[in-house]
Amino acid sequence: KYTTLMKLMKVAIEGVKLMDTLVLGTTYDTAVTAPRPPKTSVNLFDTNAVTDDEVSTHCNLVWSDSVFGGDTPQYFTTFKVPPTDSASLNELRNQRKIRHVMLGNKLWNS
């Protein structure tokens, strides 16, 4: 029954294109000056080998109100085009916040 539930949830989440919200960075590229993109990532839907601290750190990066630069030690995801200032970083964060809320709503209503 658990496998069936997970398959149904995956279909519902993929239907609204929220699967990228479940991918979080676990280690960060220290060769890059701050802010650092994730070096390795884990999909929460595929494994439960993620610690509570890693999930908490990821959520804190998304919901942070830090400014661009040294105040932002690392990013919550790898961007195709990384932000270049605080305004572009906030825009990307706001998009991810909306996706977090949509995912929570989708899971709650499942």
All heavy atoms as an XYZ file, in Angstrom:
862
protein
N       0.815     -1.195      0.000
C       0.000      0.000      0.000
C       0.861      1.261      0.000
O       0.486      2.250     -0.597
C      -0.928     -0.012      1.202
C      -1.956     -1.122      1.116
C      -2.941     -1.040      2.235
C      -3.919     -2.178      2.060
N      -5.159     -1.953      2.651
N       2.011      1.210      0.695
C       2.900      2.359      0.716
C       3.419      2.666     -0.687
O       3.454      3.829     -1.111
C       4.069      2.117      1.674
C       5.085      3.229      1.683
C       4.822      4.423      2.342
C       6.296      3.100      1.005
C       5.733      5.452      2.349
C       7.223      4.132      1.005
C       6.929      5.299      1.683
O       7.846      6.318      1.676
N       3.800      1.626     -1.424
C       4.310      1.808     -2.787
C       3.244      2.440     -3.673
O       3.528      3.347     -4.454
C       4.766      0.458     -3.378
O       5.721     -0.126     -2.500
C       5.390      0.635     -4.744
N       2.019      1.992     -3.532
C       0.912      2.559     -4.308
C       0.704      4.026     -3.952
O       0.529      4.868     -4.836
C      -0.386      1.762     -4.058
O      -0.151      0.398     -4.374
C      -1.527      2.297     -4.902
N       0.748      4.337     -2.659
C       0.593      5.726     -2.223
C       1.693      6.605     -2.811
O       1.425      7.699     -3.313
C       0.622      5.813     -0.691
C       0.643      7.228     -0.120
C      -0.667      7.944     -0.417
C       0.907      7.184      1.374
N       2.937      6.130     -2.760
C       4.052      6.908     -3.293
C       3.917      7.121     -4.801
O       4.214      8.205     -5.312
C       5.386      6.229     -2.968
C       5.705      6.198     -1.483
S       5.648      7.814     -0.700
C       7.109      8.558     -1.365
N       3.449      6.111     -5.522
C       3.249      6.263     -6.968
C       2.181      7.308     -7.250
O       2.334      8.140     -8.143
C       2.853      4.925     -7.590
C       4.007      3.963     -7.729
C       3.555      2.659     -8.358
C       4.691      1.659     -8.426
N       4.271      0.366     -8.954
N       1.090      7.286     -6.490
C       0.021      8.268     -6.684
C       0.496      9.683     -6.359
O       0.178     10.636     -7.073
C      -1.188      7.905     -5.831
C      -1.948      6.647     -6.256
C      -3.013      6.294     -5.220
C      -2.577      6.841     -7.625
N       1.266      9.805     -5.289
C       1.789     11.119     -4.922
C       2.762     11.626     -5.981
O       2.750     12.811     -6.325
C       2.464     11.056     -3.552
C       1.475     10.933     -2.415
S       2.250     10.774     -0.813
C       3.141     12.288     -0.681
N       3.583     10.728     -6.509
C       4.550     11.133     -7.530
C       3.840     11.632     -8.784
O       4.233     12.640     -9.365
C       5.491      9.976     -7.863
C       6.631     10.371     -8.768
C       7.651      9.270     -8.902
C       8.849      9.736     -9.699
N       9.904      8.734     -9.762
N       2.778     10.956     -9.176
C       1.996     11.386    -10.342
C       1.408     12.771    -10.094
O       1.464     13.646    -10.956
C       0.888     10.351    -10.665
C      -0.104     10.914    -11.667
C       1.502      9.066    -11.195
N       0.869     12.983     -8.880
C       0.263     14.276     -8.559
C       1.302     15.387     -8.552
O       1.058     16.490     -9.055
C      -0.438     14.194     -7.204
N       2.480     15.111     -8.017
C       3.534     16.126     -7.936
C       4.132     16.405     -9.309
O       4.377     17.552     -9.667
C       4.619     15.688     -6.930
C       4.024     15.689     -5.515
C       5.828     16.592     -7.000
C       4.904     15.037     -4.483
N       4.343     15.357    -10.099
C       4.871     15.562    -11.448
C       3.867     16.300    -12.319
O       4.248     17.047    -13.218
C       5.229     14.224    -12.089
C       6.507     13.624    -11.561
C       6.818     12.252    -12.148
O       5.886     11.563    -12.617
O       7.999     11.869    -12.127
N       2.571     16.107    -12.055
C       1.529     16.755    -12.841
C       1.582     18.270    -12.765
O       1.158     18.956    -13.691
N       2.086     18.802    -11.666
C       2.214     20.255    -11.530
C       3.678     20.697    -11.549
O       4.010     21.799    -11.159
C       1.500     20.774    -10.260
C       0.001     20.671    -10.407
C       1.979     20.045     -9.028
N       4.538     19.792    -11.999
C       5.970     20.081    -12.194
C       6.641     20.623    -10.933
O       7.312     21.656    -10.959
C       6.155     21.044    -13.363
C       5.672     20.466    -14.674
C       5.947     21.420    -15.804
C       5.643     20.967    -17.151
N       4.760     20.158    -17.638
N       6.483     19.880     -9.829
C       7.082     20.284     -8.565
C       8.209     19.365     -8.102
O       8.711     19.512     -6.996
C       6.007     20.340     -7.463
C       4.957     21.426     -7.620
C       3.868     21.265     -6.571
C       5.591     22.793     -7.509
N       8.605     18.392     -8.922
C       9.614     17.432     -8.498
C      10.952     18.102     -8.166
O      11.663     17.660     -7.270
C       9.825     16.357     -9.558
C       8.674     15.362     -9.657
S       8.292     14.509     -8.130
C       9.654     13.367     -8.037
N      11.301     19.198     -8.848
C      12.577     19.860     -8.550
C      12.606     20.455     -7.151
O      13.667     20.684     -6.585
C      12.892     20.925     -9.596
C      11.904     22.073     -9.587
O      10.732     21.857     -9.227
O      12.301     23.191     -9.953
N      11.435     20.676     -6.564
C      11.355     21.196     -5.204
C      11.856     20.174     -4.191
O      12.297     20.526     -3.107
C       9.902     21.584     -4.874
O       9.434     22.453     -5.905
C       9.784     22.304     -3.559
N      11.802     18.899     -4.551
C      12.221     17.832     -3.649
C      13.708     17.488     -3.775
O      14.177     16.558     -3.152
C      11.376     16.581     -3.904
C       9.897     16.742     -3.594
C       9.123     15.528     -4.059
C       9.685     16.989     -2.125
N      14.437     18.236     -4.586
C      15.879     18.019     -4.736
C      16.594     19.065     -3.888
O      16.366     20.258     -4.033
C      16.311     18.147     -6.212
C      17.814     18.026     -6.339
C      15.603     17.105     -7.057
N      17.447     18.583     -2.982
C      18.175     19.534     -2.153
C      19.650     19.209     -2.101
O      20.055     18.062     -2.216
C      17.598     19.621     -0.742
C      17.351     18.347      0.020
C      18.374     18.165      1.105
C      15.988     18.457      0.643
N      20.440     20.257     -1.973
C      21.888     20.107     -1.929
C      22.332     19.486     -0.617
O      21.804     19.813      0.436
N      23.313     18.600     -0.707
C      23.833     17.973      0.502
C      25.269     18.394      0.778
O      25.668     18.491      1.923
C      23.751     16.436      0.410
O      24.375     16.004     -0.791
C      22.310     15.978      0.422
N      26.041     18.637     -0.265
C      27.383     19.192     -0.093
C      27.526     20.355     -1.061
O      26.844     20.417     -2.083
C      28.499     18.151     -0.368
O      28.390     17.710     -1.716
C      28.408     16.971      0.576
N      28.431     21.262     -0.725
C      28.577     22.477     -1.518
C      30.000     22.625     -2.006
O      30.942     22.209     -1.343
C      28.140     23.693     -0.694
C      26.656     23.675     -0.470
C      26.103     22.944      0.574
C      25.797     24.330     -1.334
C      24.729     22.894      0.750
C      24.429     24.290     -1.163
C      23.905     23.564     -0.116
O      22.552     23.508      0.052
N      30.147     23.204     -3.179
C      31.435     23.368     -3.841
C      32.253     24.439     -3.124
O      31.964     25.624     -3.229
C      31.203     23.749     -5.298
C      32.462     23.686     -6.122
O      33.547     23.479     -5.540
O      32.365     23.822     -7.342
N      33.252     24.025     -2.387
C      34.072     24.968     -1.630
C      35.100     25.674     -2.505
O      35.717     26.636     -2.063
C      34.788     24.254     -0.465
O      35.548     23.174     -0.992
C      33.787     23.747      0.555
N      35.290     25.204     -3.741
C      36.234     25.864     -4.651
C      35.658     27.175     -5.176
O      36.389     28.034     -5.657
C      36.573     24.938     -5.813
N      34.349     27.324     -5.081
C      33.681     28.531     -5.552
C      33.544     29.490     -4.377
O      33.215     29.087     -3.267
C      32.282     28.186     -6.110
C      31.544     29.427     -6.543
C      32.410     27.201     -7.255
N      33.810     30.753     -4.612
C      33.612     31.729     -3.546
C      32.124     31.893     -3.288
O      31.294     31.584     -4.136
C      34.225     33.091     -3.911
O      33.619     33.550     -5.129
C      35.716     32.992     -4.092
N      31.790     32.357     -2.113
C      30.385     32.505     -1.733
C      29.693     33.446     -2.710
O      30.290     34.418     -3.138
C      30.281     33.031     -0.316
N      28.472     33.185     -3.052
C      27.631     32.053     -2.656
C      27.926     30.799     -3.475
O      28.157     30.867     -4.668
C      26.217     32.541     -2.892
C      26.322     33.677     -3.837
C      27.710     34.220     -3.746
N      27.886     29.666     -2.810
C      28.252     28.392     -3.421
C      27.007     27.649     -3.922
O      26.037     27.524     -3.198
C      28.950     27.512     -2.400
C      30.232     28.064     -1.904
C      30.840     27.125     -0.877
N      31.958     27.781     -0.247
C      31.911     28.361      0.945
N      30.814     28.319      1.643
N      32.957     28.950      1.441
N      27.083     27.080     -5.123
C      26.002     26.198     -5.583
C      26.186     24.801     -4.972
O      27.295     24.456     -4.560
C      26.195     26.154     -7.097
C      27.657     26.406     -7.280
C      28.082     27.307     -6.160
N      25.126     23.998     -4.922
C      25.294     22.628     -4.421
C      26.233     21.823     -5.313
O      26.190     21.938     -6.526
C      23.881     22.042     -4.477
C      22.971     23.204     -4.572
C      23.739     24.295     -5.240
N      27.094     21.027     -4.694
C      28.002     20.148     -5.429
C      27.323     18.802     -5.664
O      27.413     18.227     -6.735
C      29.292     19.965     -4.649
C      30.365     19.199     -5.371
C      31.645     19.193     -4.556
C      32.754     18.505     -5.305
N      34.002     18.531     -4.527
N      26.637     18.296     -4.647
C      25.849     17.068     -4.778
C      24.441     17.336     -4.269
O      24.245     18.135     -3.355
C      26.462     15.894     -3.983
O      26.549     16.268     -2.610
C      27.836     15.540     -4.499
N      23.489     16.669     -4.886
C      22.087     16.840     -4.520
C      21.431     15.487     -4.328
O      21.892     14.481     -4.858
C      21.345     17.605     -5.617
O      21.898     18.884     -5.782
N      20.333     15.496     -3.592
C      19.571     14.281     -3.321
C      18.104     14.579     -3.588
O      17.597     15.634     -3.215
C      19.757     13.839     -1.852
C      18.752     12.809     -1.448
C      21.156     13.321     -1.634
N      17.433     13.650     -4.249
C      15.996     13.774     -4.475
C      15.277     13.089     -3.315
O      15.403     11.885     -3.115
C      15.608     13.124     -5.802
C      14.160     13.375     -6.147
O      13.309     13.538     -5.283
N      13.873     13.405     -7.429
N      14.530     13.852     -2.551
C      13.836     13.313     -1.378
C      12.804     12.257     -1.746
O      12.449     11.434     -0.919
C      13.145     14.440     -0.605
C      14.050     15.445      0.077
C      13.224     16.537      0.717
C      14.921     14.771      1.092
N      12.345     12.296     -2.969
C      11.336     11.321     -3.384
C      11.966      9.962     -3.661
O      11.301      8.940     -3.582
C      10.601     11.808     -4.631
C       9.183     11.361     -4.669
C       8.191     12.154     -4.133
C       8.828     10.140     -5.214
C       6.875     11.744     -4.153
C       7.526      9.716     -5.236
C       6.546     10.518     -4.709
N      13.247      9.947     -3.966
C      13.930      8.701     -4.318
C      14.638      8.034     -3.146
O      14.978      6.862     -3.220
C      14.960      8.953     -5.426
C      14.296      9.364     -6.728
O      13.105      9.056     -6.914
O      14.970     10.012     -7.544
N      14.892      8.778     -2.077
C      15.638      8.207     -0.953
C      15.212      8.867      0.352
O      14.722      9.995      0.348
C      17.156      8.386     -1.143
O      17.824      7.768     -0.049
C      17.551      9.842     -1.214
N      15.418      8.155      1.435
C      15.188      8.753      2.747
C      16.510      8.931      3.490
O      16.531      9.076      4.698
C      14.206      7.909      3.563
C      14.732      6.523      3.837
O      15.797      6.144      3.365
N      13.977      5.748      4.591
N      17.609      8.918      2.741
C      18.951      9.041      3.318
C      19.358     10.497      3.476
O      20.490     10.873      3.217
C      19.961      8.300      2.453
N      18.434     11.327      3.908
C      18.692     12.735      4.126
C      18.413     13.030      5.596
O      17.416     12.572      6.141
C      17.793     13.610      3.230
C      18.029     15.074      3.476
C      18.013     13.282      1.775
N      19.289     13.783      6.213
C      19.107     14.079      7.626
C      18.135     15.247      7.823
O      17.907     16.044      6.900
C      20.448     14.439      8.287
O      20.923     15.670      7.736
C      21.480     13.330      8.078
N      17.610     15.351      9.013
C      16.738     16.475      9.352
C      17.480     17.799      9.197
O      16.904     18.799      8.759
C      16.214     16.346     10.783
C      15.217     15.216     10.941
O      14.682     14.734      9.924
O      14.956     14.819     12.099
N      18.761     17.796      9.550
C      19.559     19.022      9.427
C      19.702     19.461      7.974
O      19.662     20.654      7.676
C      20.949     18.831     10.042
C      20.904     18.777     11.559
O      19.907     19.244     12.152
O      21.872     18.263     12.147
N      19.868     18.514      7.054
C      19.989     18.851      5.631
C      18.684     19.440      5.100
O      18.703     20.408      4.346
C      20.397     17.628      4.821
C      21.831     17.197      5.060
C      22.182     15.868      4.437
O      21.287     15.010      4.261
O      23.369     15.673      4.124
N      17.569     18.877      5.506
C      16.269     19.416      5.088
C      16.074     20.803      5.674
O      15.660     21.739      4.976
C      15.118     18.473      5.505
C      13.767     19.114      5.227
C      15.230     17.141      4.789
N      16.400     20.960      6.939
C      16.262     22.258      7.600
C      17.158     23.312      6.954
O      16.725     24.441      6.702
C      16.596     22.111      9.080
O      16.484     23.341      9.731
N      18.397     22.950      6.648
C      19.323     23.871      5.996
C      18.793     24.303      4.634
O      18.817     25.487      4.286
C      20.716     23.225      5.834
O      21.233     22.934      7.131
C      21.678     24.127      5.085
N      18.277     23.337      3.872
C      17.722     23.658      2.551
C      16.559     24.640      2.674
O      16.509     25.642      1.963
C      17.268     22.377      1.859
C      16.538     22.616      0.584
N      17.165     22.988     -0.575
C      15.212     22.566      0.293
C      16.275     23.151     -1.539
N      15.079     22.901     -1.025
N      15.630     24.345      3.561
C      14.467     25.227      3.736
C      14.894     26.615      4.203
O      14.343     27.621      3.746
C      13.477     24.614      4.716
S      12.658     23.156      4.044
N      15.881     26.666      5.088
C      16.370     27.966      5.556
C      16.994     28.772      4.422
O      16.880     29.995      4.394
C      17.370     27.790      6.700
C      16.707     27.332      7.972
O      15.503     27.485      8.154
N      17.490     26.753      8.860
N      17.663     28.100      3.479
C      18.242     28.800      2.336
C      17.149     29.364      1.431
O      17.280     30.462      0.894
C      19.157     27.874      1.532
C      20.479     27.484      2.194
C      21.177     26.409      1.373
C      21.370     28.684      2.387
N      16.075     28.613      1.257
C      14.966     29.082      0.412
C      14.246     30.247      1.076
O      13.951     31.256      0.449
C      13.967     27.941      0.121
C      12.726     28.477     -0.579
C      14.623     26.863     -0.713
N      13.963     30.127      2.360
C      13.152     31.114      3.064
C      13.993     32.222      3.708
O      13.468     33.066      4.433
C      12.271     30.418      4.095
C      11.231     29.597      3.413
C      11.349     28.296      3.030
C       9.951     30.017      2.978
N      10.205     27.886      2.381
C       9.327     28.920      2.344
C       9.249     31.217      3.061
C       8.048     28.997      1.804
C       7.968     31.289      2.527
C       7.389     30.184      1.905
N      15.276     32.265      3.418
C      16.170     33.282      3.963
C      15.847     34.652      3.387
O      15.292     34.770      2.296
C      17.613     32.909      3.620
O      18.473     33.964      3.926
N      16.210     35.678      4.132
C      16.076     37.035      3.603
C      17.439     37.707      3.490
O      17.550     38.925      3.499
C      15.124     37.872      4.456
C      15.590     37.981      5.901
O      16.620     37.375      6.251
O      14.929     38.692      6.670
N      18.493     36.889      3.338
C      19.841     37.434      3.204
C      19.997     38.136      1.855
O      19.255     37.879      0.916
C      20.879     36.322      3.337
O      20.729     35.381      2.301
N      20.971     39.018      1.794
C      21.235     39.737      0.551
C      22.270     38.987     -0.262
O      22.958     38.109      0.243
C      21.713     41.182      0.826
C      20.619     41.988      1.489
C      22.978     41.201      1.650
N      22.384     39.344     -1.517
C      23.335     38.703     -2.417
C      24.766     38.980     -1.970
O      25.091     40.074     -1.516
C      23.135     39.229     -3.841
C      24.080     38.632     -4.832
C      23.844     37.383     -5.353
C      25.223     39.306     -5.219
C      24.719     36.816     -6.271
C      26.100     38.765     -6.132
C      25.845     37.511     -6.650
N      25.631     37.987     -2.103
C      27.048     38.173     -1.793
C      27.478     37.391     -0.576
O      27.001     36.294     -0.325
N      28.359     37.978      0.206
C      28.936     37.305      1.363
C      27.922     36.896      2.404
O      28.159     35.970      3.176
N      26.778     37.576      2.444
C      25.721     37.241      3.401
C      24.977     35.978      2.990
O      24.238     35.402      3.774
C      24.753     38.428      3.516
C      23.786     38.285      4.673
O      24.151     37.647      5.680
O      22.675     38.815      4.572
N      25.140     35.548      1.753
C      24.508     34.328      1.252
C      25.612     33.294      1.047
O      26.243     33.266     -0.002
C      23.785     34.598     -0.083
O      22.891     35.695      0.093
C      22.994     33.397     -0.543
N      25.856     32.433      2.039
C      26.986     31.503      1.919
C      26.806     30.441      0.835
O      27.765     29.990      0.248
C      27.061     30.864      3.295
C      25.693     31.017      3.862
C      25.128     32.266      3.269
N      25.569     30.038      0.580
C      25.316     29.018     -0.437
C      23.887     29.143     -0.955
O      23.046     29.763     -0.333
C      25.567     27.617      0.122
C      24.841     27.339      1.406
C      25.527     26.271      2.237
O      26.718     26.088      2.167
N      24.760     25.588      3.045
N      23.660     28.555     -2.136
C      22.346     28.600     -2.763
C      21.563     27.341     -2.460
O      22.134     26.299     -2.143
C      22.482     28.708     -4.282
C      22.988     30.034     -4.783
C      23.942     30.094     -5.768
C      22.487     31.217     -4.277
C      24.395     31.300     -6.260
C      22.942     32.431     -4.750
C      23.883     32.474     -5.742
O      24.326     33.663     -6.209
N      20.252     27.423     -2.627
C      19.372     26.280     -2.394
C      19.290     25.356     -3.591
O      18.780     24.254     -3.496
C      17.969     26.746     -1.991
C      17.351     27.732     -2.946
C      16.625     27.301     -4.028
C      17.511     29.083     -2.744
C      16.066     28.211     -4.899
C      16.945     30.007     -3.600
C      16.218     29.564     -4.681
N      19.817     25.786     -4.737
C      19.798     24.949     -5.938
C      20.889     25.419     -6.893
O      21.501     26.455     -6.671
C      18.425     24.998     -6.631
O      18.357     23.990     -7.630
C      18.156     26.347     -7.262
N      21.115     24.663     -7.945
C      22.028     25.083     -9.003
C      21.191     25.784    -10.068
O      20.200     25.244    -10.535
C      22.741     23.857     -9.610
O      23.441     23.176     -8.567
C      23.716     24.277    -10.681
N      21.584     26.974    -10.428
C      20.830     27.762    -11.395
C      21.462     27.657    -12.770
O      22.683     27.582    -12.892
C      20.810     29.240    -10.985
C      20.217     29.487     -9.643
C      21.013     29.870     -8.576
C      18.864     29.334     -9.440
C      20.472     30.110     -7.332
C      18.312     29.569     -8.198
C      19.110     29.957     -7.143
N      20.614     27.700    -13.813
C      21.137     27.776    -15.176
C      21.875     29.095    -15.349
O      22.952     29.152    -15.908
C      20.003     27.662    -16.194
C      19.386     26.298    -16.243
C      18.251     26.243    -17.228
C      17.593     24.877    -17.187
N      16.386     24.809    -17.978
N      21.251     30.159    -14.862
C      21.868     31.480    -14.850
C      21.837     31.960    -13.399
O      20.777     32.271    -12.880
C      21.097     32.477    -15.746
C      21.724     33.848    -15.672
C      21.031     31.973    -17.180
N      22.986     31.979    -12.733
C      22.993     32.376    -11.324
C      22.618     33.841    -11.140
O      22.851     34.663    -12.033
C      24.418     32.112    -10.873
C      25.213     31.858    -12.077
C      24.294     31.605    -13.222
N      22.038     34.166     -9.990
C      21.691     35.572     -9.742
C      22.950     36.425     -9.651
O      24.014     35.947     -9.279
C      20.957     35.520     -8.399
C      21.355     34.245     -7.769
C      21.704     33.305     -8.872
N      22.789     37.685    -10.001
C      23.936     38.592     -9.988
C      23.781     39.708     -8.957
O      24.713     40.475     -8.741
C      24.133     39.232    -11.373
O      22.911     39.875    -11.752
C      24.501     38.186    -12.411
N      22.602     39.809     -8.364
C      22.372     40.827     -7.340
C      21.232     40.375     -6.428
O      20.636     39.318     -6.642
C      22.058     42.185     -7.976
C      20.868     42.135     -8.932
O      20.049     41.200     -8.852
O      20.766     43.047     -9.761
N      20.937     41.165     -5.422
C      19.916     40.795     -4.438
C      18.524     40.693     -5.065
O      17.741     39.821     -4.708
C      19.896     41.798     -3.286
O      21.086     41.708     -2.544
N      18.223     41.571     -6.011
C      16.897     41.550     -6.638
C      16.668     40.243     -7.406
O      15.608     39.626     -7.295
C      16.723     42.747     -7.566
N      17.665     39.818     -8.169
C      17.501     38.571     -8.934
C      17.491     37.356     -8.002
O      16.761     36.400     -8.240
C      18.585     38.426    -10.001
O      19.867     38.431     -9.437
N      18.264     37.392     -6.916
C      18.238     36.310     -5.934
C      16.870     36.222     -5.264
O      16.312     35.135     -5.113
C      19.335     36.517     -4.891
C      19.372     35.504     -3.740
C      19.570     34.088     -4.260
C      20.467     35.880     -2.751
N      16.298     37.362     -4.904
C      14.978     37.364     -4.269
C      13.895     36.864     -5.215
O      12.962     36.184     -4.801
C      14.636     38.753     -3.742
C      15.402     39.086     -2.489
O      15.792     38.195     -1.741
N      15.639     40.360     -2.267
N      14.015     37.199     -6.489
C      13.042     36.712     -7.471
C      13.088     35.181     -7.553
O      12.049     34.516     -7.545
C      13.325     37.324     -8.839
C      12.342     36.899     -9.900
C      12.636     37.536    -11.250
O      13.315     38.571    -11.295
O      12.169     36.968    -12.260
N      14.310     34.625     -7.601
C      14.454     33.168     -7.647
C      13.957     32.525     -6.352
O      13.319     31.476     -6.376
C      15.916     32.802     -7.905
C      16.425     33.173     -9.289
C      17.941     33.086     -9.332
C      15.796     32.289    -10.348
N      14.243     33.146     -5.225
C      13.750     32.630     -3.943
C      12.227     32.644     -3.898
O      11.605     31.699     -3.440
C      14.280     33.480     -2.789
C      15.576     33.026     -2.258
C      15.789     33.679     -0.892
N      17.164     33.597     -0.533
C      17.931     34.636     -0.221
N      17.444     35.849     -0.208
N      19.189     34.451      0.111
N      11.622     33.741     -4.362
C      10.161     33.838     -4.336
C       9.516     32.768     -5.209
O       8.485     32.200     -4.848
C       9.702     35.230     -4.754
C      10.001     36.267     -3.696
O      10.149     35.945     -2.517
N      10.103     37.515     -4.108
N      10.128     32.485     -6.352
C       9.606     31.415     -7.211
C       9.675     30.078     -6.480
O       8.751     29.275     -6.550
C      10.404     31.349     -8.515
C      10.180     32.522     -9.424
C      11.143     32.545    -10.591
O      11.978     31.668    -10.758
N      11.037     33.584    -11.414
N      10.778     29.820     -5.770
C      10.918     28.557     -5.049
C       9.982     28.511     -3.842
O       9.427     27.465     -3.512
C      12.372     28.356     -4.620
C      12.664     27.011     -3.959
C      12.238     25.798     -4.804
N      12.903     25.714     -6.055
C      13.902     24.897     -6.334
N      14.351     24.086     -5.421
N      14.427     24.891     -7.528
N       9.755     29.639     -3.179
C       8.820     29.680     -2.049
C       7.416     29.295     -2.514
O       6.724     28.530     -1.845
C       8.792     31.077     -1.424
C      10.030     31.417     -0.637
C       9.957     32.853     -0.136
C      11.240     33.275      0.521
N      11.211     34.686      0.955
N       7.016     29.825     -3.651
C       5.697     29.497     -4.195
C       5.621     27.999     -4.471
O       4.617     27.352     -4.171
C       5.412     30.318     -5.475
C       5.185     31.780     -5.103
C       4.214     29.755     -6.243
C       5.125     32.716     -6.279
N       6.676     27.436     -4.994
C       6.701     26.000     -5.288
C       6.634     25.183     -3.992
O       5.993     24.142     -3.951
C       7.926     25.653     -6.120
C       7.892     26.348     -7.490
C       9.147     26.136     -8.277
N       9.253     24.811     -8.840
C       8.549     24.343     -9.847
N       7.642     25.118    -10.415
N       8.739     23.128    -10.306
N       7.290     25.654     -2.935
C       7.201     24.970     -1.636
C       5.766     24.969     -1.129
O       5.263     23.952     -0.645
C       8.099     25.673     -0.614
C       9.506     25.176     -0.596
N      10.241     25.127      0.545
C      10.311     24.710     -1.570
C      11.446     24.656      0.288
N      11.513     24.402     -1.002
N       5.099     26.121     -1.239
C       3.713     26.230     -0.783
C       2.808     25.336     -1.624
O       1.944     24.630     -1.090
C       3.247     27.704     -0.822
C       1.755     27.814     -0.564
C       4.035     28.534      0.192
N       3.005     25.339     -2.943
C       2.199     24.483     -3.818
C       2.403     23.008     -3.487
O       1.448     22.230     -3.453
C       2.548     24.745     -5.288
C       2.086     26.082     -5.807
S       2.734     26.484     -7.450
C       2.180     25.128     -8.447
N       3.657     22.624     -3.231
C       3.957     21.237     -2.882
C       3.294     20.865     -1.568
O       2.677     19.803     -1.453
C       5.477     21.036     -2.782
C       5.932     19.648     -2.357
C       5.522     18.601     -3.394
C       7.424     19.617     -2.140
N       3.399     21.732     -0.575
C       2.751     21.466      0.710
C       1.251     21.313      0.572
O       0.645     20.407      1.154
N       0.646     22.178     -0.225
C      -0.793     22.090     -0.469
C      -1.160     20.793     -1.167
O      -2.136     20.123     -0.809
C      -1.240     23.300     -1.297
C      -2.734     23.339     -1.503
O      -3.481     23.113     -0.562
N      -3.152     23.616     -2.714
N      -0.367     20.426     -2.154
C      -0.623     19.194     -2.908
C      -0.520     17.968     -1.993
O      -1.362     17.081     -2.044
C       0.385     19.092     -4.059
C       0.015     18.133     -5.119
C      -1.171     18.647     -5.882
C      -1.272     18.059     -7.225
N      -2.562     18.312     -7.825
N       0.520     17.934     -1.153
C       0.687     16.807     -0.232
C      -0.408     16.778      0.816
O      -0.910     15.728      1.182
C       2.069     16.871      0.422
C       3.260     16.654     -0.507
C       4.555     16.868      0.226
C       3.222     15.281     -1.149
N      -0.788     17.941      1.325
C      -1.829     18.024      2.352
C      -3.166     17.522      1.806
O      -3.921     16.838      2.503
C      -1.961     19.457      2.845
C      -2.938     19.599      3.959
C      -4.226     20.024      3.870
C      -2.713     19.285      5.338
N      -4.815     20.015      5.098
C      -3.924     19.562      6.023
C      -1.626     18.794      6.058
C      -4.049     19.372      7.386
C      -1.770     18.616      7.414
C      -2.966     18.888      8.069
N      -3.440     17.847      0.562
C      -4.727     17.455     -0.038
C      -4.726     16.055     -0.623
O      -5.742     15.610     -1.146
C      -5.125     18.465     -1.136
C      -5.493     19.811     -0.548
O      -6.030     19.884      0.553
N      -5.200     20.864     -1.267
N      -3.594     15.345     -0.542
C      -3.518     13.989     -1.108
C      -4.261     12.992     -0.262
O      -4.258     12.966      0.898
C      -2.068     13.523     -1.231
O      -1.380     14.325     -2.168
